[in-house]
Amino acid sequence: MGRIKKKGTAGQAKNFITRTQAVRKLQVSLPDFRRLCIYKGIYPREPRSKKKASKSSTPSTTFYYSRDINYLLHEPLLAKFRDHKALGKKISRHLGRGEVGDAARLERRGATKLSLDHIIKERYPTFVDALRDLDDALSLLFLFANLPSTSTVPPKTMALCQRLCLEFEHYLITTNSLRKSFLSIKGIYYQATIQGQDILWLVPYRFVQRVTGDVDFRIMGTFVEFYTTLLGFVNFRLYTSIGLIYPPRFNAKSDEQSGELGAFTLEGRGIEEPRQIESVNEHANGEDNGAMEPKKSIEEIQKQIAAIEEGSNTEQNISQGQDQYQAPDQEIIDAIDTFETTGDDADVLPQPQAGGIEAQSLFAPFTFFLSRETPRQPLEFILRAFGCKRIGFDAILGDGAFTNNEADPTITHQIVDRPPMASLPEEQQVSENSSDPSSTTVVKPGHRVPGRTYIQPQWVWDCINEVKLLRPDLYGPGATLPPHLSPWVKPTKGAYNPSAPLAEQEREGEAEEAEGLSDDEEDEEAPEDEEKSDDAAEDGVIILPSASTPAIANLRDDHGMTIAGSESGSDPTSEADSFAGFDSAPESDAEPALTQHQRELEAEAAGLTFSETLTKANGQPVKGILKASKGDEARKRAAKKRREEEEELERRKMMMGRKKRKMLDKMLHSNKQKEGEAGALRAKRRKIEAKKA
């Protein structure tokens, strides 16, 4: 007979442990247990059977791996937690005796500061691992950097988060590592590429934040304490990797005046490298007093030497040398290769992203001025990250501007978020020779400085996402801006794309079908009283009163329209005669002017001549006949095509198995829902464009 196993010694009961059992095993309080789990990266787990894992009739709610709790038994922070608890008991004992001085002395000398350095090294053995886990850290630290200081969020924590975030932004500016950004409802998304790792984080807008009481800032503060240590390690490694001194020099006076990025001064050999690179590029492009000529002479000498040494193959080597050394004479631009699909149903290959060269020179030639109503912090960060060195703004926005003079003639672009602006009068226009950049000249609201490009803030974000300069006239003050799309959502086949023309996204016959449906709705809602007829007349279609109006006789012409002066409406023989194109009884005089004018209007609206209108006799207006027939034909074609596709699909499904057929039905159902959403968006855009037209 085999040995009987004791309950709770194998399986899930051994692999999992409840939170209460873990707290008792570690001999710490529940808040300290939470802090320890956050520092060490240990999270609750979900067993397959809670009843078996809990070893009781009442299943618990929170479980941990037993090996994780055993791993925490050897954590040095446990001793710090116990020392801190013992110190708290001593302080409370002195306070109970009334010994306030001894309690203050113990609190000042006996308090030990927790060090999380060893935990950072344990959780991130390599630097790439730390970069991969930087998304949540940056999002939380930028959030706390924008929160107001309260009892739950001390000012020291805010200042530490702000300093670390600004140091990280300075690294992105120096290395041009920022790639994309997007304005959303939650905030501003940024994406940077550091050592081949894409880092995406969210920065909230700088509004007045109201700290509510339903948020547990004690747990969030634990995460902030861990993430500040992590970002400090990452900033140190990033700065030293490019030759910068960490931490950078901090100007407290500039920080008090809202200097932000301008409050830091970077030092090290990494700052001198960009200047050297610029000077080398100037020499290479021949911009410095003909510096290209010595390079050409050296190349010619090398070609001649190579041709002499070859001897027999002299001519061939000379031609190869010319082909080889033609590159320095031309301007070389390293363009990124694009991978195009070979067919409509082929897989779309991921396109390579732009590198630091494009980001470094996008806004480099320009000088920007930020108006007071624009968000200074994100605009300054993005412009500097993409090459702009000269950014000015009003002195009320803070310290660190290139110029505070809005009328400075060196400014090429001004970012505004105001209604349409007028040009400055001649007596207020700024002359380039007389203006002083150091002085502050206030431009009156609603006026422009001649020769300057005025744009809205969205232009900056769209330019960096497209990695090219877009047309500034589309983003002028008061202009209707193009759709701001997420750079991480790529358009797929069949989905609605706001940036593409509507004609390229519509299926065959969709526009005609929609036009026919809209015309039918208009015909059903056509007014019959005089007030609605007057409204229709304003649109170019004259609708005369109906035959039931007592003021006008019940008269109809040969096209079914009520016409004043006609006398052949009630006679059926006259309708038959008029169908052939002539009247049974010739009129004594010429046709009344009102009748002829009405027919000319109908012919003009239908795009036909007056003679062609006489051949239409279906008892309704010509315009209505054409639109109704056009819409009916489009709907019939679409219905016929859909019916053929459904029949072909049913024939193919008959050859499938049951499992594959169910899977296909689910796919078709989801595709139908997506197509319906895309069709609704296209219909909405079609109506908007029709109203604009």
C-alpha positions in Angstrom: 0.0 0.0 0.0 1.4 3.4 -1.0 2.1 6.2 1.4 -0.8 8.5 2.0 -0.1 12.1 1.2 -0.9 14.7 3.8 -3.3 17.5 2.6 -1.7 20.8 1.8 1.8 19.5 1.2 1.8 19.2 -2.6 0.2 20.9 -5.7 -1.4 24.3 -5.6 -1.6 24.3 -1.8 2.2 24.2 -1.6 2.9 26.5 -4.5 0.6 29.4 -3.4 0.4 31.3 -0.1 -2.2 33.8 1.1 -1.4 37.4 1.9 -2.3 36.9 5.6 0.1 33.9 5.8 2.8 35.8 4.1 2.5 38.8 6.5 2.8 36.4 9.5 5.7 34.6 8.0 7.7 37.8 7.3 6.6 39.4 10.7 5.9 42.8 9.2 2.9 45.0 9.0 0.6 45.1 6.0 1.8 48.5 4.8 5.5 47.4 5.1 4.6 44.2 3.2 3.1 46.3 0.4 6.2 48.5 0.2 8.4 45.5 0.1 6.5 43.8 -2.7 6.5 47.0 -4.7 10.3 47.4 -4.3 11.0 43.8 -5.2 8.5 43.6 -8.1 6.4 40.8 -6.5 2.7 40.8 -7.5 -0.3 38.7 -6.6 -1.0 35.6 -8.6 -4.2 33.8 -9.6 -4.3 30.0 -9.0 -6.4 27.7 -11.0 -8.5 26.6 -8.1 -8.7 29.0 -5.2 -10.3 26.4 -3.0 -7.4 24.0 -3.3 -4.8 26.8 -2.9 -6.4 28.3 0.2 -6.5 24.9 2.1 -9.8 25.9 3.7 -13.5 25.9 2.9 -13.5 29.7 2.5 -11.4 30.7 -0.5 -9.1 33.7 0.0 -8.8 36.5 -2.5 -5.1 37.3 -2.7 -2.4 34.8 -3.4 1.4 34.9 -3.9 3.9 32.4 -5.0 5.5 30.6 -2.0 8.9 30.9 -3.6 8.5 34.7 -3.9 7.7 35.0 -0.2 10.7 32.7 0.7 12.8 35.0 -1.4 11.7 38.0 0.7 12.9 36.3 3.9 16.5 37.2 3.0 15.8 40.9 2.1 18.0 43.4 4.0 15.1 45.9 4.0 13.3 43.7 6.5 15.8 44.6 9.2 15.4 48.3 8.3 11.7 48.0 8.7 12.0 46.3 12.1 14.5 49.0 13.3 12.2 51.7 12.1 9.3 50.1 14.0 11.4 49.8 17.2 12.4 53.4 16.9 8.8 54.4 16.6 8.0 52.6 19.9 10.9 54.4 21.6 9.7 57.8 20.4 6.1 57.1 21.5 7.4 56.1 24.9 9.4 59.3 25.4 6.4 61.3 24.2 4.2 59.5 26.7 6.6 60.5 29.5 6.7 64.1 28.3 10.3 63.9 27.2 9.9 65.9 24.0 13.6 66.7 23.7 14.7 63.0 23.9 12.0 62.1 21.3 13.3 64.8 18.9 16.8 63.6 19.4 15.9 60.0 18.7 14.0 61.0 15.6 16.9 63.1 14.3 19.7 60.7 15.0 18.1 57.3 15.0 16.1 57.5 11.7 17.7 55.4 9.0 17.2 56.2 5.3 16.3 53.4 3.1 18.6 52.7 0.2 17.2 51.0 -2.9 20.4 50.8 -4.9 20.8 47.0 -4.4 17.2 46.4 -5.5 17.8 48.4 -8.8 20.8 46.2 -9.5 18.9 43.0 -8.7 15.8 43.8 -10.8 17.8 45.2 -13.8 20.9 43.2 -14.4 21.6 45.1 -17.7 21.0 48.7 -18.7 18.6 47.6 -21.5 16.3 46.0 -19.0 16.1 49.3 -17.2 15.3 51.2 -20.4 12.5 48.7 -21.2 10.9 49.4 -17.8 11.1 53.2 -18.1 7.6 53.8 -19.6 5.7 53.6 -16.4 8.4 55.4 -14.4 8.4 58.5 -16.7 4.6 58.6 -16.8 4.3 58.6 -13.0 7.2 61.0 -12.3 5.8 63.5 -14.9 2.4 63.2 -13.2 3.9 64.0 -9.7 6.0 66.8 -11.2 2.8 68.6 -12.2 0.8 67.9 -9.0 0.3 70.7 -6.4 2.1 70.3 -3.1 -0.2 69.0 -0.3 0.2 67.0 2.9 0.1 63.8 0.9 2.5 65.1 -1.8 5.4 66.9 -0.1 7.3 69.7 -1.9 10.5 67.8 -1.8 9.0 64.9 -3.8 7.7 67.3 -6.4 11.1 69.1 -6.7 12.9 65.8 -7.1 10.5 64.6 -9.8 10.8 67.9 -11.7 14.6 67.8 -11.5 14.9 64.2 -12.8 12.4 64.8 -15.6 14.1 67.9 -16.8 17.5 66.1 -16.7 16.0 63.4 -18.9 14.6 65.9 -21.3 18.0 67.6 -21.6 19.5 64.2 -22.6 16.9 63.8 -25.3 17.6 67.4 -26.6 21.3 66.8 -26.7 21.1 63.5 -28.5 18.0 64.3 -30.6 16.4 61.0 -29.5 12.8 62.2 -29.5 10.9 60.7 -32.4 7.1 61.2 -32.1 4.5 63.0 -30.1 0.7 63.2 -30.0 -1.8 65.5 -28.4 -4.6 63.5 -26.7 -7.4 64.1 -24.2 -5.3 62.5 -21.4 -2.2 64.5 -22.1 0.8 64.6 -24.5 2.4 61.3 -25.5 6.1 61.2 -26.3 8.2 58.5 -27.8 12.0 58.4 -27.8 14.5 55.9 -29.1 17.4 55.3 -26.7 20.0 52.6 -27.6 17.5 50.9 -29.9 14.7 50.8 -27.3 11.4 52.7 -27.9 10.2 54.5 -24.8 6.7 55.9 -24.7 5.4 58.0 -21.8 2.5 60.4 -21.0 2.8 63.9 -19.7 -0.4 65.6 -18.4 -1.5 69.1 -19.4 -0.6 71.8 -16.9 -4.1 72.5 -15.6 -5.0 73.2 -12.0 -5.1 69.7 -10.5 -7.6 68.9 -7.7 -6.2 66.2 -5.4 -9.1 64.1 -4.2 -9.2 61.9 -1.1 -10.1 58.6 -2.9 -6.6 58.2 -4.2 -4.2 56.2 -2.0 -1.1 58.4 -2.3 0.8 56.2 0.2 1.0 53.4 -2.4 1.7 55.8 -5.2 4.4 57.4 -3.1 6.1 54.0 -2.8 6.2 53.7 -6.5 7.6 57.3 -6.8 10.3 56.5 -4.3 11.4 53.4 -6.4 11.1 55.2 -9.8 13.1 58.2 -8.7 15.9 55.9 -7.7 15.6 54.1 -11.1 15.6 57.3 -13.2 18.5 58.6 -11.2 20.6 55.6 -12.2 19.4 55.8 -15.8 20.2 59.5 -16.1 23.7 58.9 -14.7 24.4 56.2 -17.2 23.0 58.2 -20.1 24.9 61.4 -19.3 28.2 59.6 -18.8 27.7 57.6 -22.1 27.9 60.8 -24.1 30.6 62.5 -22.0 28.5 64.8 -19.9 28.9 65.5 -16.2 26.1 64.3 -14.0 24.3 65.9 -12.3 24.3 69.1 -14.5 24.8 72.5 -12.9 21.5 73.8 -11.4 20.7 77.5 -11.1 18.3 77.9 -8.2 17.6 81.5 -9.0 16.5 80.7 -12.6 14.4 77.9 -11.3 12.5 80.2 -9.0 11.7 82.4 -12.1 10.3 79.3 -14.0 13.4 78.7 -15.9 12.7 74.9 -16.2 15.0 73.7 -19.0 17.0 77.0 -18.8 17.9 76.4 -15.2 20.3 73.6 -16.1 23.7 74.0 -17.6 25.3 70.9 -19.2 29.0 70.4 -19.0 31.4 67.9 -20.5 33.0 67.0 -23.8 29.6 65.9 -25.2 28.6 69.6 -25.5 31.6 70.5 -27.7 31.0 67.6 -30.1 27.9 69.1 -31.9 29.8 72.4 -32.5 32.7 70.4 -34.0 30.4 68.4 -36.1 28.7 71.6 -37.4 32.1 73.1 -38.3 33.1 69.9 -40.1 29.9 69.9 -42.1 30.5 73.5 -43.1 34.0 72.6 -44.4 32.6 69.5 -46.2 29.9 71.5 -47.9 32.4 74.1 -49.1 30.9 77.0 -47.1 34.1 78.1 -45.6 36.2 80.1 -48.2 36.6 77.3 -50.7 37.6 74.6 -48.3 36.5 72.0 -50.8 39.4 72.6 -53.2 42.2 70.9 -51.1 40.0 67.8 -50.8 39.6 67.7 -54.6 43.3 68.0 -55.2 44.1 65.1 -52.9 41.6 63.0 -54.7 43.0 63.8 -58.1 46.5 62.9 -56.9 45.3 59.6 -55.5 43.6 58.8 -58.8 46.8 59.6 -60.8 48.9 57.4 -58.6 46.5 54.6 -58.8 46.4 54.9 -62.6 50.2 54.9 -62.9 50.7 51.8 -60.7 48.1 49.8 -62.6 49.9 50.3 -65.9 48.0 48.0 -68.3 44.5 48.8 -67.0 45.1 52.5 -66.9 42.0 53.6 -68.8 39.7 51.3 -66.9 41.1 52.4 -63.5 40.7 56.1 -64.4 37.1 55.6 -65.3 36.5 53.6 -62.1 38.3 56.3 -60.1 36.1 59.0 -61.6 33.0 57.0 -60.6 34.4 56.3 -57.2 35.3 59.9 -56.4 32.3 61.6 -57.8 30.5 61.3 -54.5 32.4 64.2 -52.7 31.6 66.6 -55.5 27.9 66.1 -54.9 25.7 66.7 -52.0 25.0 63.3 -50.3 21.8 62.8 -48.5 21.3 59.5 -46.7 17.7 58.8 -47.6 15.8 56.0 -45.8 14.7 53.1 -47.9 11.0 52.5 -48.1 9.6 49.0 -48.6 6.6 49.0 -51.0 4.1 46.2 -51.3 4.0 44.2 -54.5 0.2 43.6 -54.5 -3.0 44.7 -52.9 -3.2 41.6 -50.6 0.5 41.5 -49.8 1.9 41.9 -46.3 2.9 45.5 -45.3 6.5 45.6 -44.2 7.4 47.9 -41.2 8.9 51.0 -42.5 12.2 52.3 -41.0 12.0 55.4 -38.8 13.8 58.6 -39.3 17.2 58.9 -37.5 18.8 61.6 -35.5 20.1 63.4 -38.6 16.6 64.4 -39.7 15.6 65.3 -36.2 18.7 67.4 -35.6 18.1 69.7 -38.6 14.3 70.0 -38.8 13.9 73.3 -37.0 17.5 74.3 -36.9 17.4 77.3 -39.4 14.4 79.0 -37.7 13.9 81.3 -34.7 10.6 80.8 -32.9 8.6 83.1 -30.6 6.0 81.6 -28.4 2.9 83.7 -27.6 1.6 84.0 -24.1 -1.4 81.8 -24.8 0.6 78.8 -26.0 2.0 76.1 -23.8 5.6 77.0 -23.3 7.0 73.8 -21.7 6.0 71.2 -24.4 6.7 73.5 -27.3 10.2 74.5 -26.0 11.1 70.8 -25.4 10.0 69.6 -28.8 11.5 72.5 -30.7 14.9 72.1 -28.9 14.8 68.3 -29.4 14.4 68.8 -33.2 17.3 71.2 -33.6 16.0 74.7 -32.8 18.5 76.8 -30.8 16.7 80.1 -30.7 13.3 80.2 -28.9 11.9 83.4 -27.6 8.8 84.1 -25.4 7.3 86.7 -23.2 9.0 87.4 -19.9 5.8 86.5 -18.1 6.3 82.9 -19.1 9.5 82.5 -17.2 13.3 82.8 -17.6 15.6 81.3 -20.2 14.3 82.8 -23.5 16.5 83.7 -26.5 14.6 87.0 -26.6 11.7 88.6 -24.9 11.1 91.1 -27.7 8.2 90.1 -29.8 9.1 92.6 -32.5 12.6 91.1 -32.9 13.4 91.0 -36.7 15.3 87.8 -36.4 12.2 85.8 -35.5 11.0 83.7 -38.4 8.1 81.8 -36.9 5.6 82.8 -34.2 3.3 80.3 -32.6 -0.1 81.7 -31.7 -3.4 80.4 -30.7 -5.6 83.5 -31.4 -8.3 84.5 -33.9 -7.3 85.8 -37.3 -4.8 88.6 -37.1 -4.3 91.8 -39.1 -1.0 93.2 -40.3 0.7 96.1 -38.5 0.1 99.6 -39.8 3.0 101.2 -41.6 3.9 103.5 -38.7 4.1 100.4 -36.4 6.0 98.1 -38.7 9.4 97.1 -37.4 12.5 97.9 -39.4 15.4 95.5 -39.3 18.0 98.3 -39.0 16.4 100.3 -36.2 15.1 97.5 -33.9 17.2 96.4 -30.9 16.8 92.7 -30.0 17.7 93.4 -26.4 14.8 95.8 -26.0 11.2 94.7 -25.4 8.6 95.9 -27.8 5.1 94.8 -27.3 3.1 94.2 -30.5 -0.5 95.2 -30.2 -3.0 92.2 -30.0 -4.5 91.3 -33.3 -1.6 92.6 -35.4 1.1 90.9 -37.3 4.8 91.7 -38.0 5.4 91.7 -41.7 7.7 88.9 -43.1 6.9 86.5 -40.2 5.2 83.1 -40.4 2.3 82.8 -38.0 1.2 79.2 -37.2 -0.8 77.3 -34.6 0.8 74.9 -32.2 -0.5 71.8 -34.0 1.9 72.6 -36.9 4.9 71.7 -34.7 3.5 68.3 -33.7 2.4 67.4 -37.3 5.9 68.4 -38.6 7.8 66.1 -36.2 5.5 63.2 -36.9 5.9 63.6 -40.6 9.6 64.4 -40.2 9.2 67.3 -42.7 8.0 70.8 -42.8 4.4 71.1 -43.7 2.6 74.0 -45.4 2.2 76.8 -42.8 -0.8 78.3 -44.5 -2.9 75.3 -43.5 -2.1 76.1 -39.8 -2.6 79.9 -39.9 -4.4 81.8 -37.1 -8.1 81.0 -37.2 -7.8 78.4 -39.9 -9.6 75.0 -39.7 -6.8 72.6 -38.8 -6.2 69.3 -40.5 -7.0 66.2 -38.5 -4.4 65.5 -35.8 -3.8 61.7 -36.1 -1.9 59.4 -33.9 1.5 58.5 -35.4 1.3 55.0 -33.9 -2.0 54.0 -35.6 -1.2 52.9 -39.2 -4.1 53.0 -41.8 -5.2 49.5 -42.7 -7.1 48.3 -45.7 -10.8 49.0 -45.5 -10.5 51.2 -42.4 -11.4 54.9 -42.5 -8.4 57.2 -43.0 -9.2 61.0 -42.3 -6.0 62.1 -44.1 -6.8 60.3 -47.4 -9.3 61.7 -49.9 -12.8 60.3 -49.6 -12.9 59.1 -53.2 -10.0 56.7 -52.6 -11.7 55.0 -49.6 -15.2 54.5 -51.0 -16.2 51.2 -52.4 -17.6 51.0 -56.0 -20.9 52.8 -56.3 -21.0 54.0 -52.7 -21.1 57.7 -53.6 -24.0 57.2 -56.1 -25.9 55.0 -53.7 -25.5 57.6 -50.9 -26.5 60.4 -53.3 -29.6 58.5 -54.3 -30.6 57.8 -50.7 -30.2 61.5 -49.8 -32.3 62.5 -52.8 -35.1 60.1 -51.8 -35.1 61.6 -48.3 -35.3 65.0 -49.7 -38.2 64.1 -52.0 -40.1 62.5 -49.1 -39.5 65.6 -46.9 -40.3 68.0 -49.8 -42.6 70.8 -48.5 -46.0 71.4 -50.0 -47.0 74.7 -48.3 -45.9 78.1 -49.4 -43.4 78.7 -46.6 -41.4 75.5 -47.4 -41.6 76.2 -51.1 -40.0 79.6 -50.6 -37.1 77.9 -48.8 -36.7 75.5 -51.6 -36.7 78.4 -54.1 -33.7 79.8 -52.4 -31.7 76.6 -53.3 -32.3 77.2 -57.0 -35.4 74.9 -57.5 -38.7 76.7 -57.9 -41.7 74.7 -56.6 -45.0 76.3 -57.4 -48.1 75.8 -55.2 -50.0 72.5 -55.5 -53.2 72.0 -57.4 -55.3 72.1 -54.2 -54.5 75.8 -53.6 -57.8 77.7 -54.1 -56.1 80.7 -55.5 -54.8 78.8 -58.6 -56.7 76.5 -60.8 -55.9 72.8 -60.9 -53.7 73.0 -63.9 -50.7 70.8 -64.8 -48.4 71.0 -67.7 -47.1 68.0 -69.7 -44.3 67.4 -67.1 -46.6 67.2 -64.0 -45.7 70.7 -62.8 -48.3 73.2 -61.8 -48.0 76.1 -64.2 -50.0 79.3 -64.2 -51.7 80.0 -67.5 -51.9 76.3 -68.6 -55.4 75.0 -69.6 -54.6 71.4 -70.5 -54.1 69.9 -67.0 -57.4 68.0 -66.4 -57.9 66.6 -69.9 -56.3 63.1 -70.3 -56.2 63.5 -74.1 -54.1 66.6 -73.8 -51.6 64.6 -71.7 -51.3 62.0 -74.3 -50.8 64.6 -77.0 -48.3 66.4 -75.0 -46.4 63.1 -74.5 -45.7 63.0 -78.2 -44.2 66.5 -78.0 -47.1 68.5 -79.4 -50.4 69.9 -78.1 -53.9 68.8 -79.3 -55.0 72.3 -79.8 -52.4 74.9 -80.8 -52.4 78.0 -78.6 -53.5 81.2 -80.2 -50.6 83.2 -79.0 -47.0 82.4 -77.9 -46.5 80.2 -74.8 -46.9 82.2 -71.5 -43.7 83.6 -70.2 -44.1 82.0 -66.8 -44.5 78.5 -68.3 -41.4 78.8 -70.5 -39.4 80.3 -67.6 -40.4 77.3 -65.4 -39.3 74.8 -68.0 -36.0 76.5 -68.6 -35.3 76.4 -64.8 -36.0 72.7 -64.7 -33.8 72.0 -67.7 -31.0 74.0 -66.3 -31.2 72.2 -62.9 -31.2 68.8 -64.7 -28.3 69.8 -67.0 -30.5 69.3 -70.2 -31.6 71.5 -73.0 -35.1 72.7 -73.3 -35.9 70.3 -76.2 -34.7 67.3 -74.2 -37.1 68.2 -71.4 -40.1 67.7 -73.7 -39.3 64.0 -74.1 -39.6 63.3 -70.3 -43.2 62.6 -69.3 -43.3 60.3 -66.3 -45.5 62.7 -64.3 -42.7 64.1 -62.0 -39.9 66.7 -62.4 -37.0 65.9 -64.7 -34.5 66.5 -61.9 -36.3 64.0 -59.6 -36.4 61.4 -62.4 -32.7 61.6 -63.1 -31.7 61.4 -59.4 -34.1 58.6 -58.6 -33.0 56.5 -61.6 -29.3 57.2 -60.7 -29.8 56.2 -57.1 -31.9 53.1 -58.0 -29.3 51.9 -60.5 -26.5 52.3 -58.0 -28.4 50.4 -55.3 -29.3 47.7 -57.8 -25.6 47.3 -58.9 -24.5 47.2 -55.3 -27.1 44.7 -54.3 -26.3 42.5 -57.2 -22.6 42.5 -56.4 -23.2 41.7 -52.8 -25.5 38.9 -53.7 -22.9 37.4 -56.0 -20.2 37.7 -53.3 -22.5 36.0 -50.7 -23.3 33.2 -53.1 -19.6 32.6 -53.9 -18.8 32.7 -50.1 -21.5 30.2 -49.3 -20.1 27.8 -52.0 -16.7 28.0 -50.4 -18.0 27.5 -46.9 -19.7 24.3 -47.9 -16.2 22.8 -48.6 -14.9 23.8 -45.1 -15.1 21.9 -41.9 -17.2 22.9 -39.0 -14.5 24.4 -36.9 -13.1 26.5 -39.7 -16.5 27.6 -40.8 -17.3 28.9 -37.3 -14.0 30.7 -37.2 -14.7 32.3 -40.6 -18.2 33.4 -39.4 -16.5 35.2 -36.5 -14.0 36.9 -38.8 -16.8 38.0 -41.2 -18.8 39.3 -38.3 -16.0 41.4 -37.0 -15.1 42.7 -40.5 -18.7 43.6 -41.0 -18.7 45.7 -37.8 -15.5 47.4 -38.8 -16.8 48.1 -42.3 -20.0 49.5 -40.8 -18.1 51.9 -38.5 -15.9 53.0 -41.4 -19.0 53.5 -43.7 -20.6 55.6 -41.0 -17.5 57.8 -40.7 -17.4 58.2 -44.5 -21.1 59.1 -44.6 -20.5 61.7 -42.0 -17.6 63.2 -43.9 -19.6 63.1 -47.1 -22.3 65.2 -45.5 -19.7 67.7 -44.1 -18.1 68.1 -47.5 -21.5 68.5 -49.2 -22.4 71.4 -46.8 -19.0 73.1 -47.4 -19.5 72.7 -51.2 
